[in-house]
Amino acid sequence: MEMTKVEVVESTLVAPSEETPRFGLWLSNLDLAAPRSHTPLVYYYPAPAPGGTAGEDFFSPCRLKAALAKALVPFYPLAGRLGVDEGGRVQIDCNAEGALFVVARADCTGEDLFGDYVPSPELRRMLVPVAPSGEPPCILAMFQVTFLKCGGAVLGTAIHHGAMDGMGVAHFIQTWTGLTRGLSVSEACSSPPYHDRTLLRRRSPPHVDFDHLVYSSVYLNGIPRPFVTHLYSVSPKLLVDLKSQCAPGVSTYGAITAHLWRCMCIARGLALDSDTRLRVTANVRHRMRPPLPRQFSGNAILRDLVTVKVGNVLAQPLGFLADTIKKGLEDVDDTYVRSVIDYLELESDKGSLQMAPGQLMPKSDMWVVSWLGMPVYDADFGWGAPRFVAPAQMFGTGTTYVMQCANRDEGIDVLFALEPKYQECFEEVFYGK
């Protein structure tokens, strides 16, 4: 991959196709606590079959840009820039300056890139636009279509996490793909995005009811450690075996995450009497009282830690871990979310709320991000569904993505970043060798 040449053919800003609201959009504490960076994703589309209708005008930049301009009308904050209000608080300046759209060509094939997929900073620079993201002003949405010499194409997306979470991104992609296929705006976006974040304002006065270590300024400031990333396949047979070790009705996420947690503890050789923590995320749209609108487009993902003794991770049945994870997520209710929002407010007032430069978790911990149930493989622009969707880059050891395969009958993919010296042991334990 070091020798791969990428030639940029076109780079332009795409503005909304119609007039959109111009104002400063207030961001909630959950927006401000999200990683202040763009989330780089890649969608790989294989070459269309010869003679088929999918090959007509394959990934036409003109069609994509025209549809993007329409999609930016309901999703107008993505055409804006990260800014600050009069008091110095970060906001989105809804100014319709536009999203970046890049067209490129790469001297490689889909097999070269995705045959044995390894996300990396180099891959990201090849396939996803890169721009400063930490301090205002900065662009919020960037896209790149890269045509491969095999006839396939890669869509690289980079949407600023401060603007929306994964659910919001999925809603936007659904709208953009529908418009590219020829649907009207009302058809492609039948439930418009809800941009008002004031439903997540802090209480008056703010008060903290729980411990929120995961949001502490010290938690993610560990020592940087080298890591390698591997893609592990969980076959339907292995998944059935893992679920059989848990209580009836256990979720796929619960069974796989419990297995990953145990394998990580064994591979790293953690002391039996020490604590290990699983960093989990929960969509709080339906957990609030009253619930947030289903199409709430801001950040409504909350982080929490589930803590267990390493000895229990290894000695207890897998179902114990799966049940512990389930109970930890069930504890995230409206009261808990309000406590997080107030905690972030108080820490911000003290000037102690600083985002860590990377996801530098302690060696004892791991973070599992679930894409199960996310409609990432519905991203059909009219030339067929993607064959592979994944992050373009990992940001720290102990980070894991659990993803559905394009063909659901093939099972689950696990993308895991771990220190090289633990990788062999992890793989042996993961596959029961």
PADRENVEX-609759 format. One line per 8 residues: number of its first residue (from 1); their letters; for each residue x, z, y of N, C-alpha, C. Coordinates in pm, whole numbers, plus 50000, padded with zeros to 5 digits. Layout:
N
NUM> a> X,Z,Y,X,Z,Y,X,Z,Y; ...
END
This chain:
433
1> memtkvev> 50081,50000,49879,50000,50000,50000,50085,50000,50127; 50212,50041,50114,50296,50046,50233,50320,49907,50290; 50314,49804,50204,50342,49668,50249,50217,49594,50294; 50099,49657,50283,49975,49591,50320,49970,49564,50468; 49936,49441,50502,49925,49402,50643,49778,49397,50683; 49747,49459,50795,49611,49455,50849,49617,49391,50986; 49543,49283,51000,49541,49209,51127,49407,49234,51196; 49412,49288,51317,49289,49308,51395,49250,49176,51459
9> vestlvap> 49130,49130,51426,49080,49003,51477,49000,49022,51605; 48928,49133,51613,48841,49158,51729,48825,49308,51748; 48820,49351,51871,48794,49490,51905,48710,49493,52032; 48590,49549,52020,48499,49545,52134,48412,49670,52137; 48356,49698,52254,48260,49806,52268,48119,49747,52259; 48034,49811,52177,47895,49767,52162,47806,49870,52229; 47736,49828,52333,47646,49917,52407,47504,49904,52352; 47419,50002,52378,47278,49990,52335,47214,49864,52392
17> seetprfg> 47126,49804,52314,47065,49677,52355,46958,49696,52463; 46915,49820,52485,46817,49849,52588,46864,49968,52671; 46799,49990,52784,46831,50105,52867,46801,50234,52791; 46894,50330,52799,46879,50458,52730,46894,50572,52830; 46849,50693,52793,46859,50807,52885,47004,50835,52926; 47023,50871,53053,47156,50905,53104,47154,51050,53149; 47222,51136,53078,47226,51278,53113,47333,51346,53029; 47360,51473,53058,47451,51552,52978,47375,51625,52868
25> lwlsnldl> 47402,51593,52743,47332,51652,52629,47398,51784,52591; 47324,51894,52602,47375,52026,52567,47403,52034,52418; 47518,52090,52381,47556,52106,52241,47543,52253,52200; 47494,52275,52080,47477,52412,52030,47611,52469,51985; 47611,52598,51955,47733,52661,51902,47772,52603,51767; 47674,52557,51688,47707,52493,51561,47775,52359,51583; 47737,52287,51688,47807,52164,51725,47950,52194,51765; 47967,52296,51848,48099,52328,51901,48191,52387,51794
33> aaprshtp> 48132,52449,51691,48214,52507,51584,48249,52405,51476; 48188,52287,51480,48222,52182,51384,48363,52132,51414; 48432,52076,51315,48565,52021,51342,48560,51924,51459; 48645,51945,51556,48645,51857,51673,48729,51734,51642; 48673,51652,51555,48742,51532,51508,48640,51434,51454; 48685,51311,51434,48600,51210,51372,48606,51223,51220; 48495,51198,51154,48489,51203,51008,48512,51061,50955; 48626,51036,50890,48657,50899,50845,48603,50870,50704
41> lvyyypap> 48517,50771,50693,48460,50732,50564,48484,50583,50540; 48491,50546,50413,48504,50405,50377,48393,50367,50279; 48335,50248,50302,48234,50190,50215,48290,50057,50166; 48307,50043,50036,48363,49920,49980,48252,49832,49923; 48250,49707,49968,48151,49609,49922,48226,49495,49852; 48204,49477,49722,48274,49369,49650,48227,49232,49696; 48307,49133,49665,48272,48995,49702,48141,48956,49636; 48054,48887,49709,47926,48845,49650,47947,48740,49542
49> apggtage> 47854,48734,49451,47863,48635,49343,47853,48495,49400; 47932,48400,49347,47928,48262,49398,47788,48202,49386; 47745,48138,49494,47616,48070,49492,47496,48159,49519; 47516,48288,49525,47405,48378,49550,47371,48389,49697; 47251,48435,49727,47209,48448,49867,47289,48556,49939; 47343,48655,49862,47420,48762,49926,47546,48710,49991; 47593,48592,49946,47716,48537,50001,47697,48467,50134; 47573,48445,50173,47548,48376,50299,47581,48466,50417
57> dffspcrl> 47675,48420,50498,47709,48494,50620,47756,48635,50588; 47835,48650,50480,47873,48782,50427,47941,48868,50534; 47881,48982,50562,47928,49079,50660,47959,49012,50796; 47863,48933,50839,47875,48864,50968,47892,48965,51082; 48006,48961,51152,48025,49052,51265,47916,49038,51372; 47867,48916,51391,47763,48896,51493,47636,48970,51455; 47595,48959,51328,47475,49030,51283,47493,49181,51290; 47610,49226,51248,47637,49369,51249,47636,49425,51390
65> kaalakal> 47697,49354,51484,47702,49402,51622,47564,49401,51687; 47487,49297,51660,47352,49291,51718,47265,49405,51666; 47276,49434,51536,47199,49544,51479,47251,49679,51528; 47382,49691,51544,47440,49816,51596,47389,49844,51736; 47382,49741,51819,47331,49759,51956,47188,49810,51955; 47107,49761,51860,46969,49809,51848,46964,49953,51796; 47052,49984,51699,47053,50118,51641,47095,50223,51744; 47178,50183,51840,47225,50276,51942,47119,50308,52047
73> vpfyplag> 47004,50243,52038,46895,50280,52130,46834,50414,52088; 46784,50429,51964,46735,50563,51926,46850,50664,51909; 46968,50617,51871,47084,50706,51853,47177,50697,51973; 47119,50703,52092,47196,50680,52215,47310,50778,52239; 47308,50903,52189,47426,50988,52211,47554,50929,52153; 47545,50852,52043,47664,50794,51983,47729,50689,52072; 47654,50637,52169,47711,50542,52264,47774,50612,52384; 47766,50744,52386,47821,50821,52497,47963,50867,52471
81> rlgvdegg> 48005,50967,52547,48140,51020,52535,48135,51172,52537; 48228,51235,52466,48240,51379,52473,48287,51416,52614; 48215,51509,52677,48248,51548,52814,48232,51698,52832; 48230,51742,52956,48211,51884,52988,48111,51896,53102; 48034,52007,53102,47939,52029,53210,48008,52101,53325; 47931,52139,53426,47989,52201,53544,48056,52334,53515; 48010,52400,53408,48070,52528,53372,48186,52517,53276; 48223,52396,53239,48335,52374,53148,48297,52371,53002
89> rvqidcna> 48166,52379,52970,48121,52375,52829,48117,52230,52782; 48164,52206,52662,48164,52071,52606,48021,52023,52585; 47995,51899,52621,47865,51837,52603,47887,51691,52567; 47777,51618,52544,47785,51473,52528,47734,51409,52655; 47818,51329,52719,47776,51252,52835,47708,51125,52785; 47577,51124,52789,47501,51006,52744,47508,50902,52854; 47606,50813,52843,47632,50716,52949,47629,50571,52902; 47598,50549,52775,47581,50414,52719,47707,50329,52729
97> egalfvva> 47825,50391,52729,47948,50312,52735,47970,50233,52606; 47914,50281,52495,47918,50201,52374,48004,50257,52262; 47981,50206,52142,48059,50240,52024,48164,50132,52001; 48278,50170,51945,48384,50074,51917,48354,50000,51787; 48370,49868,51791,48349,49784,51673,48471,49694,51656; 48535,49706,51541,48659,49634,51513,48640,49543,51392; 48696,49423,51398,48698,49331,51284,48845,49308,51248; 48876,49319,51119,49015,49304,51075,49021,49231,50942
105> radctged> 49143,49187,50909,49170,49128,50779,49289,49200,50716; 49280,49223,50585,49387,49294,50514,49439,49209,50399; 49570,49215,50379,49636,49137,50275,49637,49216,50144; 49518,49251,50096,49507,49325,49970,49368,49303,49913; 49347,49351,49793,49218,49335,49726,49146,49468,49714; 49022,49460,49674,48946,49582,49650,49007,49664,49537; 49062,49598,49436,49126,49668,49325,49250,49742,49373; 49325,49682,49466,49443,49748,49522,49404,49880,49589
113> lfgdyvps> 49293,49879,49662,49253,49994,49741,49174,50097,49662; 49085,50050,49574,48988,50140,49513,48998,50149,49361; 49094,50074,49302,49110,50080,49157,49153,50218,49111; 49243,50279,49186,49287,50416,49160,49290,50484,49296; 49172,50525,49343,49156,50561,49484,49230,50690,49521; 49308,50680,49630,49378,50796,49683,49361,50795,49836; 49278,50883,49891,49265,50888,50037,49396,50937,50099; 49425,50888,50219,49551,50924,50283,49545,50888,50431
121> pelrrmlv> 49633,50946,50512,49639,50905,50654,49669,50757,50670; 49751,50701,50579,49784,50559,50588,49661,50473,50561; 49583,50511,50460,49462,50436,50428,49364,50443,50545; 49354,50561,50605,49264,50576,50719,49306,50483,50832; 49434,50479,50863,49479,50393,50974,49454,50246,50945; 49457,50209,50816,49431,50071,50779,49285,50032,50798; 49194,50120,50756,49055,50081,50739,48956,50147,50836; 49000,50250,50909,48910,50322,50999,48975,50334,51136
129> pvapsgep> 48903,50303,51242,48962,50317,51376,49004,50462,51404; 49111,50477,51476,49163,50609,51511,49170,50620,51662; 49123,50733,51716,49128,50758,51860,49139,50908,51881; 49189,50952,51996,49194,51096,52025,49055,51157,52014; 49048,51279,51957,48916,51338,51933,48906,51483,51977; 49018,51546,52014,49014,51689,52041,48957,51728,52175; 48995,51659,52279,48955,51698,52414,48875,51587,52482; 48774,51624,52562,48698,51524,52637,48789,51459,52742
137> pcilamfq> 48760,51334,52781,48653,51251,52723,48705,51178,52599; 48618,51153,52504,48659,51073,52389,48537,51000,52335; 48566,50888,52270,48461,50806,52212,48401,50879,52092; 48274,50857,52065,48204,50932,51961,48179,50854,51833; 48177,50722,51839,48145,50643,51720,48233,50519,51715; 48298,50498,51601,48387,50384,51582,48365,50324,51443; 48368,50191,51436,48342,50121,51310,48440,50005,51296; 48480,49980,51171,48571,49868,51144,48527,49797,51017
145> vtflkcgg> 48513,49666,51026,48489,49583,50909,48619,49512,50876; 48669,49536,50755,48795,49476,50711,48766,49381,50596; 48798,49253,50617,48779,49153,50512,48904,49149,50424; 48883,49153,50291,48992,49157,50194,49016,49019,50135; 49136,48999,50081,49169,48865,50030,49094,48832,49901; 49031,48933,49840,48950,48908,49720,48810,48861,49756; 48777,48860,49885,48643,48820,49928,48552,48937,49958; 48594,49058,49924,48514,49176,49954,48537,49225,50096
153> avlgtaih> 48469,49333,50131,48481,49389,50266,48474,49541,50259; 48537,49604,50355,48534,49749,50367,48478,49784,50505; 48378,49871,50508,48330,49926,50634,48391,50064,50650; 48469,50083,50755,48523,50213,50788,48445,50273,50903; 48398,50396,50889,48320,50461,50995,48390,50588,51039; 48383,50616,51168,48441,50738,51224,48346,50789,51332; 48262,50885,51296,48167,50946,51390,48212,51088,51417; 48216,51125,51544,48266,51257,51583,48175,51365,51527
161> hgamdgmg> 48238,51465,51461,48160,51570,51396,48083,51655,51497; 48132,51662,51620,48061,51738,51722,47928,51676,51759; 47911,51546,51730,47788,51476,51765,47679,51493,51660; 47718,51496,51534,47618,51510,51427,47686,51544,51295; 47608,51599,51203,47659,51629,51069,47630,51514,50974; 47657,51537,50846,47641,51430,50748,47499,51378,50735; 47400,51467,50751,47261,51423,50744,47227,51329,50859; 47279,51361,50977,47257,51274,51092,47324,51140,51075
169> vahfiqtw> 47447,51141,51019,47519,51015,50995,47442,50928,50896; 47391,50990,50789,47315,50914,50689,47192,50849,50752; 47125,50921,50842,47008,50867,50911,47047,50748,50998; 47160,50761,51067,47207,50650,51151,47242,50527,51067; 47317,50547,50958,47356,50435,50873,47232,50369,50814; 47134,50448,50775,47008,50393,50722,46941,50303,50825; 46943,50347,50950,46882,50267,51057,46959,50139,51080; 47093,50149,51090,47177,50032,51116,47164,49929,51003
177> tgltrgls> 47167,49974,50877,47156,49879,50766,47020,49811,50766; 46914,49886,50793,46781,49827,50796,46767,49720,50903; 46822,49748,51021,46817,49650,51129,46898,49526,51095; 47011,49543,51029,47093,49427,50990,47018,49341,50888; 46939,49406,50803,46860,49330,50704,46741,49260,50767; 46713,49285,50893,46605,49216,50961,46481,49299,50988; 46486,49429,50956,46372,49515,50986,46362,49539,51137; 46242,49574,51183,46225,49613,51322,46277,49755,51341
185> vseacssp> 46293,49796,51466,46341,49932,51492,46244,50035,51435; 46113,50009,51450,46014,50105,51399,46015,50112,51247; 46051,50002,51181,46059,50000,51035,46189,50067,50986; 46300,50034,51052,46430,50086,51010,46447,50233,51047; 46377,50276,51152,46389,50414,51199,46249,50469,51223; 46172,50478,51113,46032,50520,51124,46019,50664,51173; 46121,50748,51145,46125,50885,51197,46243,50894,51293; 46221,50882,51423,46331,50880,51520,46413,51008,51514
193> pyhdrtll> 46542,50999,51546,46627,51118,51548,46583,51215,51657; 46600,51343,51630,46564,51450,51724,46693,51505,51782; 46719,51479,51911,46848,51510,51971,46855,51645,52041; 46743,51709,52067,46742,51834,52144,46798,51949,52061; 46910,52006,52106,46974,52115,52032,46930,52253,52078; 46844,52262,52175,46810,52393,52232,46736,52482,52133; 46686,52426,52022,46627,52508,51916,46730,52601,51854; 46858,52571,51876,46966,52652,51821,47039,52732,51930
201> rrrspphv> 46968,52767,52036,47028,52852,52139,47049,52993,52083; 47142,53066,52142,47167,53202,52100,47053,53293,52146; 47041,53409,52081,46939,53506,52118,46983,53581,52245; 46888,53644,52309,46919,53720,52431,46868,53863,52416; 46958,53961,52409,47104,53942,52405,47149,53902,52266; 47267,53838,52255,47316,53800,52121,47357,53924,52042; 47333,53922,51912,47379,54032,51828,47413,53979,51690; 47516,54038,51630,47569,53992,51501,47527,54089,51392
209> dfdhlvys> 47464,54037,51287,47410,54120,51180,47492,54114,51052; 47584,54018,51042,47659,53999,50918,47806,53971,50951; 47887,53970,50847,48028,53931,50862,48038,53779,50856; 48115,53723,50948,48129,53577,50952,48276,53539,50956; 48349,53585,50855,48493,53558,50847,48523,53409,50849; 48438,53330,50786,48466,53186,50776,48476,53120,50913; 48413,53180,51015,48421,53125,51150,48527,53197,51235; 48597,53292,51176,48699,53365,51250,48814,53272,51288
217> svylngip> 48874,53299,51404,48986,53216,51450,49108,53231,51362; 49111,53332,51274,49229,53353,51190,49212,53293,51050; 49088,53262,51009,49066,53225,50869,49135,53095,50830; 49123,52992,50913,49178,52861,50877,49317,52837,50935; 49387,52941,50969,49521,52926,51025,49629,52961,50924; 49609,52919,50800,49709,52945,50697,49832,52857,50714; 49924,52872,50622,50049,52795,50627,50023,52656,50569; 50061,52548,50639,50043,52413,50583,50119,52398,50451
225> rpfvthly> 50052,52342,50352,50114,52322,50221,50095,52176,50180; 50197,52116,50121,50181,51976,50077,50076,51969,49967; 50007,51857,49960,49905,51841,49857,49895,51696,49814; 49842,51677,49696,49810,51543,49645,49662,51541,49613; 49603,51424,49620,49459,51410,49595,49436,51321,49474; 49350,51364,49386,49314,51284,49268,49162,51275,49258; 49118,51165,49200,48975,51145,49174,48950,51172,49026; 48867,51272,48999,48834,51310,48862,48691,51269,48830
233> svspkllv> 48673,51208,48715,48540,51166,48671,48478,51274,48583; 48354,51308,48614,48278,51401,48531,48174,51317,48457; 48198,51294,48330,48107,51210,48250,47974,51282,48230; 47869,51208,48200,47741,51274,48168,47755,51377,48057; 47843,51348,47958,47863,51442,47846,47926,51572,47896; 48028,51563,47981,48092,51683,48034,47995,51761,48121; 47914,51691,48199,47817,51758,48285,47715,51835,48202; 47666,51774,48095,47572,51842,48006,47636,51966,47946
241> dlksqcap> 47763,51955,47908,47834,52070,47850,47847,52184,47950; 47880,52151,48075,47893,52254,48178,47759,52322,48205; 47652,52243,48213,47520,52300,48240,47472,52386,48124; 47513,52351,48002,47471,52428,47885,47530,52569,47886; 47637,52588,47962,47701,52719,47972,47637,52806,48081; 47538,52750,48150,47472,52821,48261,47324,52844,48227; 47258,52914,48314,47115,52940,48294,47036,52811,48304; 46921,52802,48235,46837,52682,48247,46801,52654,48392
249> gvstygai> 46803,52526,48429,46766,52488,48564,46879,52493,48664; 47002,52524,48620,47114,52527,48713,47133,52388,48774; 47170,52384,48900,47190,52255,48967,47323,52193,48925; 47331,52062,48941,47457,51993,48914,47568,52049,49003; 47536,52072,49129,47633,52129,49222,47683,52264,49171; 47591,52352,49129,47629,52485,49085,47720,52482,48964; 47687,52398,48865,47767,52392,48742,47907,52336,48769; 47913,52226,48844,48043,52164,48870,48129,52252,48960
257> tahlwrcm> 48068,52312,49062,48145,52396,49153,48200,52519,49082; 48120,52580,48993,48168,52694,48915,48288,52654,48830; 48279,52536,48767,48389,52486,48683,48513,52460,48768; 48497,52399,48883,48610,52372,48973,48676,52502,49018; 48595,52599,49052,48647,52727,49101,48733,52794,48994; 48682,52796,48872,48758,52857,48763,48888,52781,48738; 48882,52649,48735,49002,52568,48710,49106,52590,48820; 49063,52602,48944,49155,52626,49054,49226,52760,49038
265> ciarglal> 49151,52865,49002,49211,52998,48985,49315,52998,48873; 49285,52928,48763,49379,52921,48651,49503,52843,48691; 49483,52725,48752,49596,52639,48787,49691,52707,48885; 49636,52781,48979,49720,52847,49078,49775,52982,49029; 49730,53028,48914,49779,53152,48859,49752,53273,48946; 49631,53281,49000,49597,53390,49092,49590,53523,49018; 49630,53630,49085,49629,53764,49026,49487,53807,48993; 49468,53868,48878,49333,53902,48831,49263,54001,48923
273> dsdtrlrv> 49337,54090,48989,49274,54192,49073,49258,54148,49218; 49289,54022,49247,49277,53972,49385,49142,53905,49406; 49105,53887,49532,48981,53818,49567,49005,53668,49579; 48907,53591,49538,48906,53448,49563,48774,53414,49630; 48780,53321,49725,48661,53289,49803,48630,53140,49794; 48504,53112,49774,48454,52975,49775,48388,52950,49909; 48436,52849,49979,48376,52811,50107,48262,52713,50077; 48142,52751,50114,48025,52668,50086,47960,52624,50217
281> tanvrhrm> 47881,52519,50209,47806,52472,50326,47659,52464,50291; 47574,52491,50387,47430,52490,50364,47361,52416,50480; 47273,52325,50444,47188,52258,50543,47077,52357,50583; 47072,52393,50711,46979,52498,50753,46851,52442,50817; 46832,52312,50813,46713,52253,50876,46585,52318,50825; 46576,52336,50694,46455,52393,50633,46463,52544,50621; 46576,52604,50655,46592,52749,50642,46554,52824,50769; 46542,52752,50880,46506,52815,51007,46357,52845,51009
289> rpplprqf> 46319,52939,51094,46178,52974,51113,46145,52974,51261; 46069,52873,51308,46017,52760,51230,46128,52663,51191; 46104,52579,51090,46208,52485,51047,46243,52387,51159; 46367,52338,51157,46405,52231,51249,46337,52102,51205; 46318,52009,51298,46266,51878,51257,46355,51817,51150; 46296,51751,51054,46373,51695,50941,46479,51598,50989; 46450,51527,51098,46546,51429,51150,46628,51486,51266; 46646,51616,51269,46734,51679,51367,46872,51616,51353
297> sgnailrd> 46927,51563,51463,47049,51482,51452,47175,51557,51488; 47165,51683,51531,47286,51758,51563,47346,51821,51439; 47435,51917,51461,47495,51988,51348,47403,52102,51306; 47353,52094,51183,47268,52199,51127,47323,52238,50991; 47455,52228,50978,47524,52268,50856,47601,52396,50885; 47579,52497,50805,47641,52627,50825,47739,52655,50713; 47852,52717,50748,47954,52752,50649,47946,52901,50615; 47980,52932,50491,47980,53072,50447,48084,53087,50336
305> lvtvkvgn> 48116,53211,50301,48212,53240,50195,48144,53320,50085; 48169,53280,49961,48125,53357,49845,48251,53418,49784; 48256,53550,49775,48377,53620,49732,48358,53684,49595; 48457,53662,49506,48453,53716,49370,48596,53757,49332; 48611,53858,49247,48740,53893,49191,48784,53783,49094; 48912,53749,49099,48965,53645,49011,48939,53682,48865; 48953,53809,48831,48929,53853,48694,48789,53820,48647; 48690,53831,48737,48553,53796,48700,48534,53645,48686
313> vlaqplgf> 48604,53571,48771,48597,53424,48761,48641,53379,48623; 48746,53444,48570,48804,53401,48443,48734,53463,48322; 48687,53586,48337,48633,53658,48221,48484,53637,48200; 48410,53621,48309,48266,53608,48299,48227,53466,48255; 48110,53449,48194,48062,53315,48157,48049,53226,48281; 48053,53096,48259,48042,53003,48371,47912,53024,48446; 47808,53063,48375,47679,53086,48438,47683,53198,48541; 47771,53296,48521,47787,53404,48619,47830,53347,48753
321> ladtikkg> 47929,53256,48750,47977,53196,48875,47869,53109,48939; 47802,53028,48857,47698,52941,48911,47587,53024,48976; 47551,53135,48914,47447,53221,48969,47494,53290,49097; 47622,53329,49101,47678,53391,49222,47676,53293,49339; 47709,53168,49311,47707,53065,49416,47564,53044,49465; 47469,53037,49371,47329,53017,49407,47278,53129,49495; 47309,53255,49458,47263,53369,49537,47327,53369,49676; 47455,53328,49683,47521,53322,49813,47452,53224,49906
329> ledvddty> 47410,53110,49853,47341,53011,49936,47200,53058,49971; 47135,53129,49880,47000,53177,49908,46998,53280,50021; 47109,53349,50042,47117,53450,50148,47121,53388,50288; 47144,53257,50294,47147,53190,50424,47004,53160,50468; 46947,53251,50547,46811,53234,50598,46814,53232,50750; 46697,53234,50812,46689,53225,50958,46768,53337,51025; 46757,53458,50974,46829,53572,51034,46980,53551,51027; 47025,53499,50914,47169,53477,50897,47218,53368,50993
337> vrsvidyl> 47141,53260,51003,47180,53151,51093,47187,53200,51237; 47086,53278,51279,47086,53330,51416,47206,53421,51439; 47246,53495,51337,47363,53582,51350,47490,53499,51369; 47501,53389,51296,47617,53300,51312,47622,53245,51455; 47508,53197,51503,47503,53140,51638,47544,53243,51742; 47496,53367,51727,47532,53472,51822,47679,53511,51809; 47729,53515,51686,47871,53545,51666,47957,53443,51739; 47924,53316,51723,48000,53210,51789,47992,53224,51941
345> elesdkgs> 47877,53265,51991,47861,53285,52135,47953,53396,52184; 47954,53509,52115,48035,53622,52157,48184,53592,52146; 48223,53523,52039,48364,53486,52024,48407,53388,52132; 48317,53296,52166,48347,53200,52273,48363,53270,52406; 48277,53369,52434,48287,53446,52559,48420,53519,52569; 48472,53564,52453,48600,53636,52452,48719,53541,52458; 48691,53411,52445,48800,53314,52445,48877,53310,52316; 48821,53369,52209,48893,53377,52082,48845,53274,51980
353> lqmapgql> 48748,53192,52019,48698,53091,51926,48777,52963,51945; 48876,52942,51861,48960,52824,51868,48958,52754,51734; 48931,52625,51736,48931,52550,51611,49072,52537,51558; 49089,52565,51428,49220,52550,51366,49256,52402,51361; 49387,52369,51367,49427,52228,51366,49399,52159,51234; 49385,52231,51126,49353,52171,50997,49276,52269,50912; 49231,52224,50795,49155,52312,50705,49254,52389,50619; 49327,52481,50682,49436,52551,50616,49387,52681,50555
361> mpksdmwv> 49316,52670,50444,49261,52787,50377,49371,52866,50306; 49348,52994,50284,49441,53071,50202,49452,53011,50062; 49564,53038,49997,49589,52982,49863,49486,53027,49761; 49421,53140,49788,49323,53195,49693,49188,53126,49699; 49166,53041,49801,49032,52990,49828,49020,52841,49804; 48896,52794,49796,48870,52650,49790,48740,52619,49862; 48724,52492,49899,48607,52447,49974,48549,52327,49902; 48423,52337,49862,48356,52227,49793,48248,52169,49882
369> vswlgmpv> 48261,52041,49915,48162,51970,49995,48080,51882,49901; 47951,51899,49902,47864,51824,49811,47799,51706,49882; 47816,51588,49823,47742,51470,49867,47627,51439,49772; 47603,51524,49675,47496,51499,49580,47362,51498,49655; 47284,51398,49634,47157,51385,49704,47168,51310,49835; 47292,51286,49883,47308,51208,50005,47292,51059,49972; 47218,50985,50054,47189,50844,50020,47302,50749,50060; 47427,50784,50027,47539,50702,50072,47539,50563,50009
377> ydadfgwg> 47485,50552,49887,47485,50421,49822,47361,50338,49856; 47282,50386,49951,47171,50306,50003,47215,50220,50121; 47342,50223,50153,47393,50153,50273,47405,50003,50247; 47292,49938,50231,47285,49794,50204,47253,49720,50333; 47350,49645,50385,47331,49569,50509,47264,49433,50483; 47231,49407,50359,47171,49279,50324,47257,49198,50231; 47376,49249,50200,47469,49180,50110,47498,49264,49985; 47410,49355,49955,47427,49439,49838,47475,49579,49872
385> aprfvapa> 47455,49672,49779,47495,49811,49800,47646,49825,49784; 47704,49926,49846,47848,49948,49827,47878,49989,49683; 47997,49952,49638,48039,49991,49504,48108,50127,49506; 48164,50166,49621,48236,50292,49629,48230,50344,49772; 48203,50474,49786,48199,50540,49917,48275,50671,49905; 48364,50698,50002,48444,50820,49993,48507,50851,50128; 48555,50974,50146,48636,51004,50265,48763,50920,50263; 48809,50878,50380,48932,50800,50388,49055,50888,50389
393> qmfgtgtt> 49036,51017,50418,49150,51108,50429,49104,51249,50396; 49190,51326,50331,49165,51468,50306,49248,51548,50406; 49200,51668,50439,49262,51742,50549,49323,51876,50509; 49335,51902,50380,49399,52026,50342,49381,52056,50194; 49476,52128,50137,49470,52162,49996,49355,52259,49969; 49297,52245,49850,49182,52326,49814,49050,52266,49856; 49054,52148,49918,48932,52081,49963,48881,51987,49855; 48751,51989,49831,48691,51911,49724,48565,51841,49772
401> yvmqcanr> 48547,51716,49731,48422,51644,49752,48360,51615,49615; 48234,51649,49599,48160,51618,49477,48062,51506,49511; 48078,51391,49443,48006,51271,49484,47939,51204,49365; 47821,51150,49389,47752,51072,49287,47821,50937,49272; 47833,50886,49150,47885,50752,49130,47781,50649,49176; 47829,50529,49208,47737,50423,49249,47634,50398,49140; 47679,50395,49016,47590,50386,48900,47568,50528,48849; 47450,50581,48871,47422,50721,48837,47443,50751,48689
409> degidvlf> 47434,50649,48605,47454,50670,48462,47599,50702,48428; 47690,50678,48525,47833,50701,48500,47874,50844,48532; 47785,50923,48591,47815,51063,48615,47855,51093,48759; 47952,51185,48773,47991,51240,48903,48140,51217,48925; 48178,51194,49050,48319,51187,49088,48356,51312,49166; 48474,51365,49139,48526,51481,49211,48658,51441,49275; 48665,51451,49406,48786,51421,49481,48847,51554,49523; 48965,51587,49468,49020,51721,49486,49164,51713,49535
417> alepkyqe> 49193,51791,49641,49327,51799,49696,49390,51932,49656; 49509,51925,49597,49575,52045,49546,49727,52028,49556; 49798,52141,49563,49944,52136,49565,49995,52065,49440; 50097,51980,49452,50145,51900,49338,50185,51985,49217; 50243,52103,49239,50293,52182,49126,50180,52239,49040; 50057,52239,49092,49943,52291,49015,49858,52180,48954; 49889,52055,48986,49799,51946,48952,49786,51925,48801; 49897,51929,48730,49893,51903,48585,49811,52009,48513
425> cfeevfyg> 49834,52135,48549,49758,52244,48485,49610,52233,48518; 49578,52201,48643,49438,52188,48682,49370,52080,48597; 49435,51966,48581,49375,51855,48507,49351,51893,48361; 49447,51965,48302,49432,52005,48162,49313,52098,48144; 49299,52193,48238,49189,52288,48229,49055,52219,48260; 49057,52129,48359,48934,52061,48401,48873,51984,48285; 48957,51917,48206,48907,51838,48094,48914,51910,47960; 48942,52041,47965,48939,52122,47843,49049,52090,47745
433> k> 49164,52044,47795,49275,52011,47705,49356,52134,47665
END
